[in-house]
């Protein structure tokens, strides 16, 4: 698990959003900006990828238990 300060500044989602605009970020990066931080066991980018994967696999038909980490 990478902490955000371990990611080079120009690769961090929030900084990329400010520099490049939302249209140039992946969904994972945009969700990471919205989430703001990860959990004890998941960095924000991994958590974003995992959430998007769950949403995609359920075709958007989710329950709260589907999103528990």
Secondary structure as GFF3:
##gff-version 3
##sequence-region A 1 69
A	DSSP	three_ten_helix	4	6	.	.	.	ID=ss1
A	DSSP	three_ten_helix	9	11	.	.	.	ID=ss2
A	DSSP	alpha_helix	13	20	.	.	.	ID=ss3
A	DSSP	three_ten_helix	22	24	.	.	.	ID=ss4
A	DSSP	alpha_helix	27	35	.	.	.	ID=ss5
A	DSSP	alpha_helix	44	57	.	.	.	ID=ss6
A	DSSP	three_ten_helix	64	67	.	.	.	ID=ss7
###
